[in-house]
Amino acid sequence: MDLSQLETEINKMKADTLSMYGNKIDMTRQYIKKEERLIKRKEKILSRINSKLEGKVKRKEKKILKKLQEKLQTDIQNHKNQYEKLQKLENKFIDEYKEQREALGLYNHSFVDKYFNKDS
């Protein structure tokens, strides 16, 4: 094994490592977007239920709507908590990505900041 072949292997390993961290961040962003859509959808459903409850509703239907309203409120809160956890996880992965870049001798993170903050 000569020196150039060894250098090529090392560079490939470095690229694979950075790619792995980039994929983690992208996957986390996909989950964040899914949670956002789910929260919006459930909030729309909750607003429809609230508007129905303001109008004239029979007693049995009102009881059902109240239970559904409570369930949706707890569900929305759980998804908001999950959303916050995913945000923290994304920030953690971005920091790890920067640490890996620093380990490889890349100290300028302006590219990383621009790329990962474009969607935010």
Protein Blocks (a to p, Z undefined) as FASTA:
>chain_A
ZZklmmmmmmmmmmmmmmmmmmmmmmmmmmmmmmmmmmmmmmmmmmmmmmmmmmccdfkl
mmmmmmmmmmmmmmmmmmmmmmmmmmmmmmmmmmmmmmmmmmnopabfklmmmmmmmmZZ
